[in-house]
Amino acid sequence: MAKRNKLEIIRDILKIIQESHSIKPTPLLRRSNISSSRFKEYYSDLLEKEFIRETYGKNKEISLTEKGCRYLEKYSAIVDFIDEFEL
C-alpha cells in the first residue's frame, strides 16, 4: 500500500468525522491510522483552519464545520477529474 500524502490524510480524518457526525479525540486518533505526534499536528492544523470544531459537554467531541464539508466535496471533484482523464 502506498503512503498517503498530506491531502489524503486530511481527507481521511475529515471523512471519519463526517461518518461519525461527532467523535471523541481518541477514537479519531485510532481510526486515522497515524502516529499520535503526527495526529496532533494535523489536528491542530484542522482546528486552526476551521475545518473541524471542538464541543464540550460531558466529553470533548469533534465535529466537521461547513468549511470541512466543502474540502471533502472539492477533494472528491478533483479525484473524479483525475480519474476521468486517466491522469
Biopython code that builds the backbone (N, CA, C, O; Angstrom):
import numpy as np
from Bio.PDB.StructureBuilder import StructureBuilder

atoms = [
    (1, "MET", "N", (0.837, -1.180, 0.000)),
    (1, "MET", "CA", (0.000, 0.000, 0.000)),
    (1, "MET", "C", (0.886, 1.250, 0.000)),
    (1, "MET", "O", (1.850, 1.339, 0.762)),
    (2, "ALA", "N", (0.558, 2.183, -0.838)),
    (2, "ALA", "CA", (1.334, 3.414, -0.951)),
    (2, "ALA", "C", (1.096, 4.323, 0.258)),
    (2, "ALA", "O", (0.031, 4.299, 0.875)),
    (3, "LYS", "N", (2.106, 5.117, 0.575)),
    (3, "LYS", "CA", (1.964, 6.079, 1.667)),
    (3, "LYS", "C", (0.968, 7.162, 1.261)),
    (3, "LYS", "O", (0.909, 7.573, 0.102)),
    (4, "ARG", "N", (0.198, 7.608, 2.228)),
    (4, "ARG", "CA", (-0.755, 8.686, 1.965)),
    (4, "ARG", "C", (-0.040, 10.023, 2.024)),
    (4, "ARG", "O", (0.860, 10.226, 2.839)),
    (5, "ASN", "N", (-0.450, 10.932, 1.149)),
    (5, "ASN", "CA", (0.109, 12.278, 1.219)),
    (5, "ASN", "C", (-0.733, 13.123, 2.188)),
    (5, "ASN", "O", (-1.743, 12.657, 2.716)),
    (6, "LYS", "N", (-0.309, 14.341, 2.404)),
    (6, "LYS", "CA", (-0.963, 15.215, 3.374)),
    (6, "LYS", "C", (-2.447, 15.414, 3.064)),
    (6, "LYS", "O", (-3.280, 15.349, 3.968)),
    (7, "LEU", "N", (-2.780, 15.654, 1.798)),
    (7, "LEU", "CA", (-4.176, 15.887, 1.432)),
    (7, "LEU", "C", (-5.036, 14.647, 1.663)),
    (7, "LEU", "O", (-6.200, 14.759, 2.050)),
    (8, "GLU", "N", (-4.468, 13.473, 1.426)),
    (8, "GLU", "CA", (-5.205, 12.229, 1.663)),
    (8, "GLU", "C", (-5.439, 11.991, 3.150)),
    (8, "GLU", "O", (-6.508, 11.526, 3.546)),
    (9, "ILE", "N", (-4.455, 12.306, 3.963)),
    (9, "ILE", "CA", (-4.611, 12.140, 5.408)),
    (9, "ILE", "C", (-5.681, 13.093, 5.930)),
    (9, "ILE", "O", (-6.525, 12.704, 6.738)),
    (10, "ILE", "N", (-5.645, 14.336, 5.467)),
    (10, "ILE", "CA", (-6.676, 15.301, 5.869)),
    (10, "ILE", "C", (-8.050, 14.791, 5.449)),
    (10, "ILE", "O", (-9.000, 14.829, 6.231)),
    (11, "ARG", "N", (-8.150, 14.311, 4.201)),
    (11, "ARG", "CA", (-9.417, 13.768, 3.724)),
    (11, "ARG", "C", (-9.890, 12.608, 4.604)),
    (11, "ARG", "O", (-11.064, 12.538, 4.968)),
    (12, "ASP", "N", (-8.980, 11.708, 4.940)),
    (12, "ASP", "CA", (-9.343, 10.554, 5.759)),
    (12, "ASP", "C", (-9.843, 10.977, 7.137)),
    (12, "ASP", "O", (-10.842, 10.444, 7.620)),
    (13, "ILE", "N", (-9.164, 11.922, 7.770)),
    (13, "ILE", "CA", (-9.584, 12.399, 9.086)),
    (13, "ILE", "C", (-10.966, 13.046, 8.998)),
    (13, "ILE", "O", (-11.838, 12.777, 9.824)),
    (14, "LEU", "N", (-11.158, 13.893, 7.999)),
    (14, "LEU", "CA", (-12.458, 14.564, 7.848)),
    (14, "LEU", "C", (-13.570, 13.572, 7.527)),
    (14, "LEU", "O", (-14.694, 13.734, 8.002)),
    (15, "LYS", "N", (-13.273, 12.547, 6.730)),
    (15, "LYS", "CA", (-14.278, 11.527, 6.398)),
    (15, "LYS", "C", (-14.699, 10.759, 7.651)),
    (15, "LYS", "O", (-15.881, 10.470, 7.837)),
    (16, "ILE", "N", (-13.750, 10.435, 8.494)),
    (16, "ILE", "CA", (-14.060, 9.724, 9.736)),
    (16, "ILE", "C", (-15.013, 10.566, 10.584)),
    (16, "ILE", "O", (-15.996, 10.053, 11.120)),
    (17, "ILE", "N", (-14.717, 11.854, 10.701)),
    (17, "ILE", "CA", (-15.574, 12.748, 11.485)),
    (17, "ILE", "C", (-16.946, 12.860, 10.830)),
    (17, "ILE", "O", (-17.964, 12.813, 11.520)),
    (18, "GLN", "N", (-16.986, 13.007, 9.512)),
    (18, "GLN", "CA", (-18.250, 13.140, 8.796)),
    (18, "GLN", "C", (-19.121, 11.891, 8.982)),
    (18, "GLN", "O", (-20.323, 12.004, 9.221)),
    (19, "GLU", "N", (-18.529, 10.726, 8.876)),
    (19, "GLU", "CA", (-19.280, 9.483, 9.026)),
    (19, "GLU", "C", (-19.799, 9.302, 10.447)),
    (19, "GLU", "O", (-20.847, 8.688, 10.649)),
    (20, "SER", "N", (-19.086, 9.825, 11.424)),
    (20, "SER", "CA", (-19.475, 9.685, 12.830)),
    (20, "SER", "C", (-20.381, 10.816, 13.301)),
    (20, "SER", "O", (-20.998, 10.709, 14.361)),
    (21, "HIS", "N", (-20.470, 11.887, 12.538)),
    (21, "HIS", "CA", (-21.176, 13.129, 12.891)),
    (21, "HIS", "C", (-20.446, 13.886, 13.988)),
    (21, "HIS", "O", (-20.277, 15.102, 13.890)),
    (22, "SER", "N", (-20.019, 13.203, 15.009)),
    (22, "SER", "CA", (-19.101, 13.766, 16.004)),
    (22, "SER", "C", (-18.388, 12.586, 16.644)),
    (22, "SER", "O", (-18.937, 11.489, 16.749)),
    (23, "ILE", "N", (-17.163, 12.831, 17.066)),
    (23, "ILE", "CA", (-16.331, 11.742, 17.573)),
    (23, "ILE", "C", (-15.388, 12.289, 18.643)),
    (23, "ILE", "O", (-15.006, 13.459, 18.608)),
    (24, "LYS", "N", (-15.028, 11.451, 19.567)),
    (24, "LYS", "CA", (-14.062, 11.825, 20.594)),
    (24, "LYS", "C", (-12.654, 11.737, 20.007)),
    (24, "LYS", "O", (-12.427, 11.000, 19.047)),
    (25, "PRO", "N", (-11.704, 12.488, 20.581)),
    (25, "PRO", "CA", (-10.341, 12.521, 20.030)),
    (25, "PRO", "C", (-9.642, 11.162, 19.957)),
    (25, "PRO", "O", (-9.001, 10.867, 18.948)),
    (26, "THR", "N", (-9.746, 10.333, 20.988)),
    (26, "THR", "CA", (-9.019, 9.058, 20.994)),
    (26, "THR", "C", (-9.498, 8.108, 19.899)),
    (26, "THR", "O", (-8.666, 7.551, 19.182)),
    (27, "PRO", "N", (-10.808, 7.902, 19.742)),
    (27, "PRO", "CA", (-11.237, 7.049, 18.623)),
    (27, "PRO", "C", (-10.834, 7.622, 17.255)),
    (27, "PRO", "O", (-10.526, 6.868, 16.331)),
    (28, "LEU", "N", (-10.836, 8.937, 17.133)),
    (28, "LEU", "CA", (-10.417, 9.563, 15.880)),
    (28, "LEU", "C", (-8.939, 9.271, 15.613)),
    (28, "LEU", "O", (-8.561, 8.948, 14.486)),
    (29, "LEU", "N", (-8.118, 9.383, 16.635)),
    (29, "LEU", "CA", (-6.693, 9.070, 16.513)),
    (29, "LEU", "C", (-6.510, 7.631, 16.050)),
    (29, "LEU", "O", (-5.757, 7.373, 15.111)),
    (30, "ARG", "N", (-7.177, 6.710, 16.687)),
    (30, "ARG", "CA", (-7.036, 5.292, 16.340)),
    (30, "ARG", "C", (-7.471, 5.011, 14.911)),
    (30, "ARG", "O", (-6.786, 4.299, 14.177)),
    (31, "ARG", "N", (-8.609, 5.568, 14.516)),
    (31, "ARG", "CA", (-9.153, 5.295, 13.183)),
    (31, "ARG", "C", (-8.378, 6.005, 12.076)),
    (31, "ARG", "O", (-8.427, 5.575, 10.924)),
    (32, "SER", "N", (-7.663, 7.083, 12.400)),
    (32, "SER", "CA", (-6.923, 7.821, 11.373)),
    (32, "SER", "C", (-5.647, 7.098, 10.946)),
    (32, "SER", "O", (-5.091, 7.390, 9.888)),
    (33, "ASN", "N", (-5.186, 6.158, 11.768)),
    (33, "ASN", "CA", (-4.047, 5.309, 11.425)),
    (33, "ASN", "C", (-2.757, 6.102, 11.160)),
    (33, "ASN", "O", (-2.036, 5.837, 10.198)),
    (34, "ILE", "N", (-2.489, 7.066, 12.024)),
    (34, "ILE", "CA", (-1.209, 7.786, 12.001)),
    (34, "ILE", "C", (-0.702, 7.875, 13.438)),
    (34, "ILE", "O", (-1.460, 7.648, 14.381)),
    (35, "SER", "N", (0.551, 8.199, 13.602)),
    (35, "SER", "CA", (1.129, 8.285, 14.942)),
    (35, "SER", "C", (0.481, 9.433, 15.718)),
    (35, "SER", "O", (-0.068, 10.367, 15.133)),
    (36, "SER", "N", (0.556, 9.342, 17.031)),
    (36, "SER", "CA", (-0.067, 10.381, 17.856)),
    (36, "SER", "C", (0.589, 11.741, 17.644)),
    (36, "SER", "O", (-0.096, 12.763, 17.678)),
    (37, "SER", "N", (1.892, 11.773, 17.427)),
    (37, "SER", "CA", (2.557, 13.066, 17.212)),
    (37, "SER", "C", (2.119, 13.687, 15.884)),
    (37, "SER", "O", (1.874, 14.892, 15.820)),
    (38, "ARG", "N", (2.019, 12.882, 14.831)),
    (38, "ARG", "CA", (1.546, 13.410, 13.543)),
    (38, "ARG", "C", (0.072, 13.790, 13.634)),
    (38, "ARG", "O", (-0.355, 14.786, 13.051)),
    (39, "PHE", "N", (-0.703, 12.993, 14.370)),
    (39, "PHE", "CA", (-2.120, 13.307, 14.547)),
    (39, "PHE", "C", (-2.291, 14.669, 15.202)),
    (39, "PHE", "O", (-3.141, 15.455, 14.785)),
    (40, "LYS", "N", (-1.492, 14.954, 16.224)),
    (40, "LYS", "CA", (-1.580, 16.253, 16.911)),
    (40, "LYS", "C", (-1.316, 17.406, 15.949)),
    (40, "LYS", "O", (-1.980, 18.441, 16.012)),
    (41, "GLU", "N", (-0.341, 17.220, 15.059)),
    (41, "GLU", "CA", (-0.036, 18.258, 14.071)),
    (41, "GLU", "C", (-1.230, 18.489, 13.135)),
    (41, "GLU", "O", (-1.650, 19.626, 12.919)),
    (42, "TYR", "N", (-1.760, 17.411, 12.593)),
    (42, "TYR", "CA", (-2.912, 17.526, 11.691)),
    (42, "TYR", "C", (-4.124, 18.097, 12.415)),
    (42, "TYR", "O", (-4.837, 18.948, 11.882)),
    (43, "TYR", "N", (-4.349, 17.622, 13.633)),
    (43, "TYR", "CA", (-5.497, 18.071, 14.428)),
    (43, "TYR", "C", (-5.419, 19.579, 14.682)),
    (43, "TYR", "O", (-6.404, 20.295, 14.502)),
    (44, "SER", "N", (-4.245, 20.054, 15.100)),
    (44, "SER", "CA", (-4.059, 21.491, 15.351)),
    (44, "SER", "C", (-4.275, 22.294, 14.083)),
    (44, "SER", "O", (-4.908, 23.349, 14.104)),
    (45, "ASP", "N", (-3.746, 21.787, 12.981)),
    (45, "ASP", "CA", (-3.882, 22.455, 11.694)),
    (45, "ASP", "C", (-5.361, 22.534, 11.269)),
    (45, "ASP", "O", (-5.818, 23.574, 10.794)),
    (46, "LEU", "N", (-6.088, 21.449, 11.440)),
    (46, "LEU", "CA", (-7.509, 21.427, 11.064)),
    (46, "LEU", "C", (-8.335, 22.369, 11.936)),
    (46, "LEU", "O", (-9.262, 23.017, 11.450)),
    (47, "LEU", "N", (-8.003, 22.444, 13.214)),
    (47, "LEU", "CA", (-8.681, 23.391, 14.108)),
    (47, "LEU", "C", (-8.371, 24.826, 13.706)),
    (47, "LEU", "O", (-9.267, 25.667, 13.626)),
    (48, "GLU", "N", (-7.098, 25.097, 13.455)),
    (48, "GLU", "CA", (-6.657, 26.452, 13.097)),
    (48, "GLU", "C", (-7.318, 26.917, 11.792)),
    (48, "GLU", "O", (-7.696, 28.081, 11.660)),
    (49, "LYS", "N", (-7.450, 26.006, 10.844)),
    (49, "LYS", "CA", (-8.051, 26.349, 9.549)),
    (49, "LYS", "C", (-9.580, 26.266, 9.571)),
    (49, "LYS", "O", (-10.241, 26.509, 8.561)),
    (50, "GLU", "N", (-10.126, 25.922, 10.733)),
    (50, "GLU", "CA", (-11.574, 25.839, 10.952)),
    (50, "GLU", "C", (-12.264, 24.803, 10.072)),
    (50, "GLU", "O", (-13.376, 25.029, 9.594)),
    (51, "PHE", "N", (-11.600, 23.662, 9.857)),
    (51, "PHE", "CA", (-12.208, 22.533, 9.162)),
    (51, "PHE", "C", (-13.001, 21.681, 10.156)),
    (51, "PHE", "O", (-13.952, 20.992, 9.787)),
    (52, "ILE", "N", (-12.587, 21.743, 11.421)),
    (52, "ILE", "CA", (-13.267, 20.998, 12.491)),
    (52, "ILE", "C", (-13.499, 21.933, 13.674)),
    (52, "ILE", "O", (-12.901, 23.004, 13.770)),
    (53, "ARG", "N", (-14.380, 21.500, 14.567)),
    (53, "ARG", "CA", (-14.613, 22.266, 15.794)),
    (53, "ARG", "C", (-14.712, 21.293, 16.972)),
    (53, "ARG", "O", (-15.082, 20.129, 16.821)),
    (54, "GLU", "N", (-14.373, 21.809, 18.124)),
    (54, "GLU", "CA", (-14.497, 21.037, 19.359)),
    (54, "GLU", "C", (-15.724, 21.544, 20.114)),
    (54, "GLU", "O", (-15.965, 22.748, 20.199)),
    (55, "THR", "N", (-16.480, 20.615, 20.653)),
    (55, "THR", "CA", (-17.587, 20.978, 21.527)),
    (55, "THR", "C", (-17.379, 20.256, 22.853)),
    (55, "THR", "O", (-16.887, 19.128, 22.897)),
    (56, "TYR", "N", (-17.758, 20.918, 23.906)),
    (56, "TYR", "CA", (-17.544, 20.360, 25.232)),
    (56, "TYR", "C", (-18.877, 20.170, 25.927)),
    (56, "TYR", "O", (-19.646, 21.117, 26.094)),
    (57, "GLY", "N", (-19.138, 18.962, 26.324)),
    (57, "GLY", "CA", (-20.275, 18.621, 27.155)),
    (57, "GLY", "C", (-19.691, 17.785, 28.270)),
    (57, "GLY", "O", (-18.813, 18.233, 29.007)),
    (58, "LYS", "N", (-20.182, 16.575, 28.386)),
    (58, "LYS", "CA", (-19.586, 15.639, 29.336)),
    (58, "LYS", "C", (-18.164, 15.289, 28.886)),
    (58, "LYS", "O", (-17.256, 15.157, 29.707)),
    (59, "ASN", "N", (-17.989, 15.143, 27.572)),
    (59, "ASN", "CA", (-16.685, 14.848, 26.977)),
    (59, "ASN", "C", (-16.438, 15.784, 25.808)),
    (59, "ASN", "O", (-17.359, 16.416, 25.291)),
    (60, "LYS", "N", (-15.167, 15.864, 25.398)),
    (60, "LYS", "CA", (-14.839, 16.662, 24.214)),
    (60, "LYS", "C", (-15.260, 15.871, 22.980)),
    (60, "LYS", "O", (-14.931, 14.692, 22.850)),
    (61, "GLU", "N", (-15.982, 16.516, 22.085)),
    (61, "GLU", "CA", (-16.411, 15.918, 20.822)),
    (61, "GLU", "C", (-15.885, 16.774, 19.680)),
    (61, "GLU", "O", (-15.781, 17.995, 19.802)),
    (62, "ILE", "N", (-15.558, 16.128, 18.574)),
    (62, "ILE", "CA", (-15.062, 16.819, 17.394)),
    (62, "ILE", "C", (-16.096, 16.654, 16.294)),
    (62, "ILE", "O", (-16.600, 15.556, 16.062)),
    (63, "SER", "N", (-16.406, 17.747, 15.622)),
    (63, "SER", "CA", (-17.352, 17.683, 14.510)),
    (63, "SER", "C", (-16.808, 18.495, 13.341)),
    (63, "SER", "O", (-15.885, 19.296, 13.487)),
    (64, "LEU", "N", (-17.404, 18.264, 12.191)),
    (64, "LEU", "CA", (-16.996, 18.911, 10.952)),
    (64, "LEU", "C", (-17.674, 20.272, 10.825)),
    (64, "LEU", "O", (-18.833, 20.429, 11.209)),
    (65, "THR", "N", (-16.966, 21.239, 10.296)),
    (65, "THR", "CA", (-17.557, 22.544, 10.013)),
    (65, "THR", "C", (-17.982, 22.563, 8.543)),
    (65, "THR", "O", (-17.694, 21.630, 7.793)),
    (66, "GLU", "N", (-18.656, 23.616, 8.149)),
    (66, "GLU", "CA", (-19.046, 23.779, 6.744)),
    (66, "GLU", "C", (-17.801, 23.803, 5.849)),
    (66, "GLU", "O", (-17.807, 23.243, 4.753)),
    (67, "LYS", "N", (-16.760, 24.443, 6.315)),
    (67, "LYS", "CA", (-15.505, 24.511, 5.552)),
    (67, "LYS", "C", (-14.912, 23.115, 5.359)),
    (67, "LYS", "O", (-14.396, 22.804, 4.286)),
    (68, "GLY", "N", (-14.982, 22.289, 6.375)),
    (68, "GLY", "CA", (-14.503, 20.913, 6.275)),
    (68, "GLY", "C", (-15.319, 20.111, 5.269)),
    (68, "GLY", "O", (-14.766, 19.313, 4.512)),
    (69, "CYS", "N", (-16.637, 20.323, 5.259)),
    (69, "CYS", "CA", (-17.512, 19.659, 4.282)),
    (69, "CYS", "C", (-17.156, 20.086, 2.864)),
    (69, "CYS", "O", (-17.115, 19.260, 1.952)),
    (70, "ARG", "N", (-16.899, 21.375, 2.681)),
    (70, "ARG", "CA", (-16.525, 21.877, 1.350)),
    (70, "ARG", "C", (-15.203, 21.261, 0.892)),
    (70, "ARG", "O", (-15.048, 20.936, -0.286)),
    (71, "TYR", "N", (-14.252, 21.097, 1.812)),
    (71, "TYR", "CA", (-12.981, 20.458, 1.467)),
    (71, "TYR", "C", (-13.233, 19.065, 0.899)),
    (71, "TYR", "O", (-12.675, 18.704, -0.137)),
    (72, "LEU", "N", (-14.074, 18.282, 1.574)),
    (72, "LEU", "CA", (-14.365, 16.930, 1.109)),
    (72, "LEU", "C", (-15.023, 16.935, -0.267)),
    (72, "LEU", "O", (-14.709, 16.092, -1.107)),
    (73, "GLU", "N", (-15.927, 17.872, -0.502)),
    (73, "GLU", "CA", (-16.586, 17.972, -1.805)),
    (73, "GLU", "C", (-15.577, 18.311, -2.900)),
    (73, "GLU", "O", (-15.568, 17.675, -3.954)),
    (74, "LYS", "N", (-14.738, 19.300, -2.656)),
    (74, "LYS", "CA", (-13.743, 19.721, -3.645)),
    (74, "LYS", "C", (-12.713, 18.616, -3.893)),
    (74, "LYS", "O", (-12.309, 18.380, -5.031)),
    (75, "TYR", "N", (-12.299, 17.952, -2.832)),
    (75, "TYR", "CA", (-11.332, 16.861, -2.969)),
    (75, "TYR", "C", (-11.908, 15.766, -3.862)),
    (75, "TYR", "O", (-11.224, 15.247, -4.744)),
    (76, "SER", "N", (-13.158, 15.424, -3.628)),
    (76, "SER", "CA", (-13.828, 14.405, -4.431)),
    (76, "SER", "C", (-13.912, 14.818, -5.897)),
    (76, "SER", "O", (-13.703, 13.994, -6.787)),
    (77, "ALA", "N", (-14.216, 16.085, -6.153)),
    (77, "ALA", "CA", (-14.306, 16.584, -7.525)),
    (77, "ALA", "C", (-12.950, 16.488, -8.225)),
    (77, "ALA", "O", (-12.882, 16.129, -9.400)),
    (78, "ILE", "N", (-11.885, 16.805, -7.514)),
    (78, "ILE", "CA", (-10.546, 16.731, -8.104)),
    (78, "ILE", "C", (-10.184, 15.285, -8.431)),
    (78, "ILE", "O", (-9.652, 15.009, -9.506)),
    (79, "VAL", "N", (-10.466, 14.366, -7.520)),
    (79, "VAL", "CA", (-10.167, 12.953, -7.753)),
    (79, "VAL", "C", (-10.983, 12.433, -8.939)),
    (79, "VAL", "O", (-10.458, 11.697, -9.775)),
    (80, "ASP", "N", (-12.253, 12.807, -9.016)),
    (80, "ASP", "CA", (-13.084, 12.405, -10.154)),
    (80, "ASP", "C", (-12.510, 12.922, -11.468)),
    (80, "ASP", "O", (-12.492, 12.196, -12.462)),
    (81, "PHE", "N", (-12.045, 14.160, -11.481)),
    (81, "PHE", "CA", (-11.436, 14.752, -12.667)),
    (81, "PHE", "C", (-10.203, 13.959, -13.091)),
    (81, "PHE", "O", (-10.044, 13.623, -14.264)),
    (82, "ILE", "N", (-9.347, 13.670, -12.143)),
    (82, "ILE", "CA", (-8.120, 12.924, -12.422)),
    (82, "ILE", "C", (-8.451, 11.536, -12.963)),
    (82, "ILE", "O", (-7.825, 11.080, -13.920)),
    (83, "ASP", "N", (-9.422, 10.867, -12.364)),
    (83, "ASP", "CA", (-9.838, 9.546, -12.825)),
    (83, "ASP", "C", (-10.443, 9.595, -14.220)),
    (83, "ASP", "O", (-10.158, 8.740, -15.059)),
    (84, "GLU", "N", (-11.279, 10.598, -14.463)),
    (84, "GLU", "CA", (-11.963, 10.719, -15.753)),
    (84, "GLU", "C", (-10.971, 10.853, -16.904)),
    (84, "GLU", "O", (-11.166, 10.273, -17.972)),
    (85, "PHE", "N", (-9.913, 11.617, -16.680)),
    (85, "PHE", "CA", (-8.943, 11.870, -17.728)),
    (85, "PHE", "C", (-7.708, 10.968, -17.603)),
    (85, "PHE", "O", (-6.710, 11.162, -18.297)),
    (86, "GLU", "N", (-7.795, 9.991, -16.714)),
    (86, "GLU", "CA", (-6.741, 8.995, -16.522)),
    (86, "GLU", "C", (-5.362, 9.641, -16.322)),
    (86, "GLU", "O", (-4.367, 9.230, -16.920)),
    (87, "LEU", "N", (-5.341, 10.652, -15.471)),
    (87, "LEU", "CA", (-4.079, 11.359, -15.190)),
    (87, "LEU", "C", (-3.345, 10.722, -14.030)),
    (87, "LEU", "O", (-2.267, 11.182, -13.653)),
]
sb = StructureBuilder()
sb.init_structure("model")
sb.init_model(0)
sb.init_chain("A")
sb.init_seg("    ")
for serial, (resi, resn, name, xyz) in enumerate(atoms, 1):
    if name == "N":
        sb.init_residue(resn, " ", resi, " ")
    sb.init_atom(name, np.array(xyz, "f"), 0.0, 1.0, " ", f" {name:<3s}", serial, name[0])
structure = sb.get_structure()
